[in-house]
Amino acid sequence: MNFREKKERLDYLLEMIEKGRCSSLKQVAKKYDCSERTIRRMMTELKDEGHNIFYCRRTKKFYKEN
């Protein structure tokens, strides 16, 4: 995977989180056809970029604070 593909995947993951469509690591991993660990690394990268992403246990979804 090159830089552009990786950036597109990160942008799409962030969009899913912002729209409330990211309910579990398993769901996202299945969509990307990769492991849950890879999705965790992608989320860590987004957090390192300054995005405040958290998981709500009550709603069982990932969210981004503004």
C-alpha positions in Angstrom: 0.0 0.0 0.0 1.4 3.4 -1.0 1.1 6.7 0.9 -1.9 7.9 -1.2 -3.9 4.7 -0.6 -3.1 4.8 3.1 -4.2 8.4 3.4 -7.4 7.6 1.6 -8.2 4.8 4.0 -7.4 7.1 7.0 -9.7 9.8 5.6 -12.5 7.3 4.9 -12.2 5.9 8.5 -12.3 9.4 9.9 -15.4 10.1 7.8 -17.1 6.9 9.1 -16.4 8.0 12.7 -17.6 11.5 12.1 -20.9 10.2 10.6 -21.4 7.7 13.4 -21.1 4.6 11.2 -18.1 3.1 13.0 -19.6 0.7 15.6 -16.9 -1.8 16.1 -13.3 -2.7 15.2 -14.5 -6.0 13.8 -17.0 -4.2 11.5 -14.4 -1.8 10.1 -11.8 -4.6 9.8 -14.2 -6.6 7.7 -14.9 -3.6 5.5 -11.2 -3.0 4.9 -10.4 -6.7 4.7 -7.7 -6.5 7.4 -7.2 -7.2 11.1 -8.6 -5.4 14.0 -5.0 -4.6 15.0 -4.5 -2.7 11.8 -7.6 -0.7 12.5 -6.3 0.1 16.0 -3.1 1.3 14.4 -5.1 3.5 12.0 -7.0 5.0 14.9 -3.7 5.7 16.7 -2.5 7.5 13.6 -5.6 9.6 13.5 -5.2 10.5 17.2 -1.5 11.4 16.5 -2.7 13.8 13.8 -4.8 15.6 16.5 -8.2 14.0 16.2 -9.9 13.3 19.5 -11.5 9.9 18.9 -13.1 7.9 21.7 -15.3 4.9 22.1 -18.7 5.1 23.9 -19.5 1.8 25.7 -23.2 2.8 26.1 -23.8 3.3 22.4 -21.0 1.0 21.3 -19.7 3.4 18.7 -16.6 5.5 18.0 -17.0 9.3 18.0 -14.8 12.3 17.3 -14.9 15.3 19.6 -14.6 18.7 17.9 
